[in-house]
């Protein structure tokens, strides 16, 4: 999500996700809501602890910020 918001220049997204298995759907207006939803789903699903997911999410944001600075520079 950090890569997407960095490229688009805004944290506002209009993201609709629908499960083909259950038919459930989710709508996210902002990147932080999507990120929180992913953490919550993994915790509630018993996949990881909240701390592990939050640390992983923060690591992903730092990696994306680094990639944006290094590889997605404006063309001069």
C-alpha positions in Angstrom: 0.0 0.0 0.0 2.9 2.4 0.7 4.2 1.9 -2.8 0.8 2.7 -4.2 0.2 5.8 -2.1 3.8 7.0 -2.9 3.3 6.7 -6.6 -0.2 8.2 -6.5 0.8 11.0 -4.1 -2.2 10.5 -1.8 -3.3 8.1 1.0 -6.8 8.2 -0.2 -7.7 5.1 -2.1 -11.1 3.7 -3.4 -10.4 0.0 -3.0 -13.2 -2.6 -3.2 -12.2 -6.2 -2.5 -14.6 -9.1 -2.9 -14.0 -12.7 -1.9 -14.9 -15.2 -4.6 -15.1 -17.9 -1.9 -17.4 -16.3 0.6 -18.9 -13.4 -1.4 -17.9 -11.0 1.4 -16.7 -7.6 0.3 -14.7 -4.8 1.9 -14.4 -1.2 0.9 -11.4 1.0 1.9 -11.2 4.7 1.4 -7.8 5.3 2.9 -4.6 3.3 2.9 -4.3 3.1 6.7 -7.7 1.5 6.9 -6.7 -1.2 4.4 -3.4 -1.8 6.3 -5.3 -2.1 9.6 -7.8 -4.5 8.0 -5.0 -6.8 6.8 -3.4 -6.9 10.3 -6.8 -7.5 11.9 -7.6 -10.3 9.4 -4.3 -12.1 10.1 -4.7 -11.8 13.8 -8.3 -12.9 13.9 -7.5 -15.8 11.5 -4.9 -17.0 14.0 -2.0 -16.6 11.5 0.2 -14.2 13.5 0.2 -12.1 16.6 -0.8 -8.5 16.4 2.8 -7.4 17.3 4.3 -9.5 14.5 1.9 -8.1 11.9 2.4 -4.5 13.0 6.2 -4.9 12.9 5.9 -6.6 9.5 3.7 -3.8 8.3 6.1 -1.1 9.5 9.0 -2.9 7.8 7.1 -3.1 4.6 6.4 0.7 4.7 10.1 1.4 5.3 11.1 -0.9 2.4 8.5 0.7 0.1 9.7 4.2 1.1 13.3 3.2 0.3 12.3 1.8 -3.1 10.3 4.9 -3.9 13.4 7.1 -3.1 15.8 4.9 -5.0 13.9 3.6 -8.0 10.9 5.8 -8.6 12.5 9.2 -8.9 11.0 11.9 -11.1 12.2 12.1 -14.6 14.3 15.2 -15.3 
